[in-house]
Amino acid sequence: EEHNMFLDGLKVHGKGWKQIAQMIKTRTVVQIRTHAQKYFQKLSKAQQNGNHTEVTMDTRSGPATSTSTLPIAVQPAPHQKKKKKTTSKRKAAA
Protein backbone atom coordinates (compact mmCIF):
# COMPACT_ATOMS: atom_id res chain seq x y z
CA GLU A 1 0.00 0.00 0.00
CA GLU A 2 2.78 2.47 0.92
CA HIS A 3 4.69 1.56 -2.23
CA ASN A 4 1.66 2.35 -4.38
CA MET A 5 1.30 5.67 -2.57
CA PHE A 6 5.00 6.27 -3.25
CA LEU A 7 4.46 5.62 -6.98
CA ASP A 8 1.47 7.99 -7.00
CA GLY A 9 3.63 10.60 -5.27
CA LEU A 10 6.35 10.19 -7.91
CA LYS A 11 3.82 10.78 -10.67
CA VAL A 12 2.44 13.89 -9.01
CA HIS A 13 5.52 15.43 -7.36
CA GLY A 14 8.49 14.00 -9.26
CA LYS A 15 11.43 14.03 -6.88
CA GLY A 16 9.60 16.18 -4.35
CA TRP A 17 10.49 13.95 -1.42
CA LYS A 18 8.93 16.28 1.17
CA GLN A 19 5.62 16.31 -0.69
CA ILE A 20 5.68 12.52 -1.07
CA ALA A 21 6.44 12.13 2.65
CA GLN A 22 3.40 14.32 3.40
CA MET A 23 1.30 11.88 1.35
CA ILE A 24 2.71 8.87 3.25
CA LYS A 25 2.26 9.86 6.89
CA THR A 26 4.12 6.80 8.22
CA ARG A 27 7.45 7.62 6.52
CA THR A 28 10.03 10.37 6.91
CA VAL A 29 11.65 12.26 4.06
CA VAL A 30 14.87 10.28 4.56
CA GLN A 31 12.95 6.99 4.38
CA ILE A 32 11.23 8.14 1.17
CA ARG A 33 14.58 9.06 -0.42
CA THR A 34 16.08 5.71 0.60
CA HIS A 35 13.11 3.82 -0.82
CA ALA A 36 13.34 5.84 -4.03
CA GLN A 37 17.04 5.05 -4.39
CA LYS A 38 16.41 1.32 -3.98
CA TYR A 39 13.40 1.47 -6.30
CA PHE A 40 15.33 3.23 -9.08
CA GLN A 41 18.23 0.77 -8.71
CA LYS A 42 15.84 -2.18 -9.07
CA LEU A 43 14.05 -0.50 -11.97
CA SER A 44 17.35 0.12 -13.74
CA LYS A 45 18.47 -3.47 -13.21
CA ALA A 46 15.13 -4.81 -14.46
CA GLN A 47 15.38 -2.68 -17.59
CA GLN A 48 18.93 -3.89 -18.23
CA ASN A 49 17.62 -7.46 -18.00
CA GLY A 50 14.89 -6.74 -20.54
CA ASN A 51 12.01 -6.42 -18.06
CA HIS A 52 10.81 -2.88 -18.71
CA THR A 53 7.68 -2.76 -16.61
CA GLU A 54 7.76 -4.91 -13.47
CA VAL A 55 9.69 -4.30 -10.25
CA THR A 56 9.16 -6.09 -6.93
CA MET A 57 9.96 -4.22 -3.72
CA ASP A 58 10.06 -5.79 -0.26
CA THR A 59 7.72 -3.98 2.12
CA ARG A 60 6.54 -4.46 5.70
CA SER A 61 3.47 -6.34 4.48
CA GLY A 62 5.44 -8.50 2.03
CA PRO A 63 6.56 -8.10 -1.57
CA ALA A 64 4.91 -5.36 -3.61
CA THR A 65 5.04 -5.72 -7.38
CA SER A 66 4.58 -2.60 -9.41
CA THR A 67 4.19 -2.25 -13.11
CA SER A 68 5.84 1.06 -13.73
CA THR A 69 5.67 3.25 -16.77
CA LEU A 70 7.93 5.79 -15.09
CA PRO A 71 11.26 6.55 -16.73
CA ILE A 72 14.35 5.88 -14.64
CA ALA A 73 15.18 9.57 -14.32
CA VAL A 74 12.09 11.28 -12.90
CA GLN A 75 12.22 15.00 -13.54
CA PRO A 76 11.85 17.39 -10.62
CA ALA A 77 8.39 18.82 -10.12
CA PRO A 78 7.93 22.22 -11.80
CA HIS A 79 7.49 24.02 -8.45
CA GLN A 80 10.80 22.74 -7.09
CA LYS A 81 13.82 24.96 -7.10
CA LYS A 82 16.98 23.62 -8.65
CA LYS A 83 20.05 24.05 -6.53
CA LYS A 84 22.65 26.38 -7.96
CA LYS A 85 26.22 25.25 -8.04
CA THR A 86 28.39 27.49 -5.97
CA THR A 87 32.09 27.64 -5.79
CA SER A 88 33.72 28.24 -2.49
CA LYS A 89 36.90 30.22 -2.26
CA ARG A 90 39.22 29.30 0.53
CA LYS A 91 41.53 31.88 1.86
CA ALA A 92 45.10 30.77 1.94
CA ALA A 93 46.57 30.70 5.42
CA ALA A 94 49.38 33.21 5.68
ROLUM-464923 format. One record per residue (C-alpha): residue in one letter; x, y, z. Coordinates in steps of 0.001 Angstrom, whole numbers, plus 524288, in hexadecimal, padded with zeros to 5 digits. Layout:
! residues N
AXYZ
...
This chain:
! residues 94
E800008000080000
E80ADB809A68039D
H81254806187F749
N806788092B7EEE2
M80511816287F5F4
F81388818797F34C
L8116A815F47E4C0
D805BB81F347E4A7
G80E2E829667EB65
L818CF827D17E11B
K80EF082A187D64F
V8098A836447DCCE
H8159083C437E344
G82128836AE7DBD2
K82CA3836CD7E51D
G8258483F377EF00
W828F78367B7FA77
K822E383F9B80492
Q815F583FB77FD4E
I8162E830E87FBD0
A8192882F6480A5E
Q80D4B837F580D45
M8051782E6780548
I80A92822AB80CB4
K808D88268481AE9
T8101C81A918201F
R81D1A81DC681975
T827308288281AFA
V82D7D82FE880FD7
V83A138282C811D0
Q8329781B5081119
I82BDE81FCB80494
R838F6823617FE57
T83ECF8164F80255
H8333380EED7FCCB
A8341B816D27F041
Q8428E813BE7EEDA
K84018805297F073
Y8345C805C07E761
F83BE080C9C7DC8C
Q84732803027DDF9
K83DE27F7807DC8F
L836DF7FE0B7D13D
S843C2800797CA50
K848247F2747CC6B
A83B197ED397C788
Q83C167F5887BB49
Q849EF7F0D17B8CA
N844D47E2DC7B9B2
G83A2C7E5AD7AFC9
N82EE87E6F07B970
H82A357F4C37B6EC
T81E017F5367BF21
E81E517ECD47CB62
V825DB7EF327D7F8
T823CD7E8347E4E9
M826E97EF837F177
D827497E9667FF01
T81E277F07580846
R819887EE9581640
S80D8D7E73C81182
G8153F7DECE807F2
P8199E7E05C7F9DE
A8132E7EB0D7F1E9
T813B47E9A77E331
S811DF7F5D67DB3A
T810637F7397CCC5
S816CB804287CA5C
T8162280CB27BE7B
L81EF78169E7C50D
P82BFE819977BEA8
I83811816F87C6D0
A83B47825657C814
V82F3982C107CD97
Q82FC083A937CB18
P82E49843EC7D688
A820C8849867D879
P81EF5856D07D1EA
H81D3F85DD27DEFD
Q82A33858CF7E44B
K83600861847E442
K8424F85C407DE38
K84E5385DF57E682
K858798670D7E0ED
K8666C862A37E093
T86EE386B667E8AA
T87D5C86BFD7E965
S883BC86E4F7F64A
K890258760D7F72F
R899348727280210
K8A23E87C8580745
A8B0318782F80798
A8B5EC877ED81529
A8C0E6881BF81633
